[in-house]
């Protein structure tokens, strides 16, 4: 009984055309399912990188405002980034041996 209902449906020209169209669009078209899926994944990655870089820009802007308005921040920045020191001071650089690379957007 079930076979009697399914066979005419399979041999129906409209049903067959719809199946052929669906297969064509899923696998053989220029913008097939896999291409669209890869584009979505690439977009997610780009949005994640955009968020990371936007956070870095906001942090840099905050640091810039702090450096422009706070003399103590200028001294701290010079000591940390340019290894400047006052007369009579010794500088000891200590690196974390466990930290192998900086945080990047790829992580």
C-alpha positions as CSV (number, residue, x, y, z in Angstrom):
1,X,0.0,0.0,0.0
2,X,2.8,2.4,0.9
3,X,4.6,1.4,-2.3
4,X,1.6,2.3,-4.4
5,X,1.6,5.8,-3.0
6,X,5.4,6.4,-3.3
7,X,6.0,5.1,-6.9
8,X,3.7,7.5,-8.7
9,X,5.3,10.4,-6.6
10,X,8.8,9.4,-7.7
11,X,7.9,9.2,-11.3
12,X,6.0,12.5,-11.2
13,X,7.8,14.9,-13.6
14,X,7.5,17.9,-11.1
15,X,8.8,15.9,-8.2
16,X,11.7,14.6,-10.3
17,X,12.5,18.2,-11.5
18,X,12.4,19.5,-7.9
19,X,14.8,16.7,-6.8
20,X,17.2,17.4,-9.7
21,X,17.0,21.2,-8.9
22,X,17.7,20.6,-5.2
23,X,20.7,18.3,-5.9
24,X,22.0,20.8,-8.5
25,X,21.7,23.7,-6.1
26,X,23.3,21.8,-3.2
27,X,26.3,20.3,-4.9
28,X,26.9,21.7,-8.4
29,X,26.0,25.3,-8.4
30,X,28.6,28.1,-8.2
31,X,27.3,29.0,-4.7
32,X,26.7,25.5,-3.4
33,X,26.1,24.6,0.2
34,X,29.8,24.1,1.0
35,X,30.8,27.4,-0.5
36,X,28.2,29.2,1.5
37,X,29.2,27.4,4.7
38,X,32.9,28.3,4.2
39,X,31.8,32.0,3.6
40,X,29.9,31.9,6.9
41,X,32.9,30.5,8.8
42,X,35.2,33.1,7.2
43,X,32.8,35.8,8.2
44,X,32.7,34.6,11.8
45,X,36.5,34.6,11.9
46,X,36.6,38.1,10.5
47,X,34.1,39.4,13.0
48,X,36.1,37.9,15.8
49,X,39.2,39.6,14.6
50,X,37.3,42.8,14.2
51,X,36.2,42.6,17.8
52,X,39.8,41.9,19.0
53,X,41.2,44.8,17.0
54,X,38.4,47.2,18.2
55,X,39.3,46.3,21.8
56,X,43.0,47.0,21.1
57,X,42.0,50.4,19.5
58,X,39.9,51.3,22.6
59,X,42.8,50.3,24.9
60,X,45.2,52.4,22.9
61,X,42.9,55.4,23.0
62,X,42.5,55.0,26.7
63,X,46.3,54.8,27.1
64,X,46.8,57.9,24.9
65,X,44.4,60.0,27.0
66,X,46.1,58.8,30.1
67,X,49.6,59.6,28.7
68,X,48.4,63.1,27.6
69,X,47.0,64.0,31.0
70,X,49.1,62.1,33.6
71,X,52.8,62.7,34.1
72,X,53.1,59.6,36.2
73,X,51.7,57.5,33.4
74,X,54.3,59.0,31.0
75,X,57.1,57.9,33.4
76,X,55.6,54.4,33.8
77,X,55.2,54.0,30.0
78,X,58.8,55.1,29.4
79,X,60.1,52.7,32.0
80,X,58.1,49.8,30.7
81,X,58.5,50.2,27.0
82,X,61.8,52.0,26.6
83,X,63.6,50.7,29.7
84,X,64.4,54.2,30.8
85,X,65.7,54.6,34.4
86,X,66.5,57.3,36.9
87,X,70.1,58.0,37.8
88,X,71.5,55.4,40.3
89,X,68.8,52.8,39.5
90,X,69.4,49.3,38.3
91,X,67.0,47.6,36.0
92,X,66.3,43.8,36.3
93,X,64.3,42.3,33.4
94,X,62.4,39.2,34.3
95,X,60.7,37.1,31.7
96,X,58.1,34.5,32.3
97,X,59.6,31.3,31.0
98,X,56.1,29.7,30.6
99,X,54.8,32.5,28.4
100,X,55.9,31.6,24.9
101,X,53.9,33.9,22.7
102,X,51.7,36.9,23.1
103,X,47.9,36.8,22.8
104,X,46.8,37.3,19.2
105,X,43.4,37.2,17.5
106,X,44.1,33.7,16.1
107,X,43.9,32.2,19.6
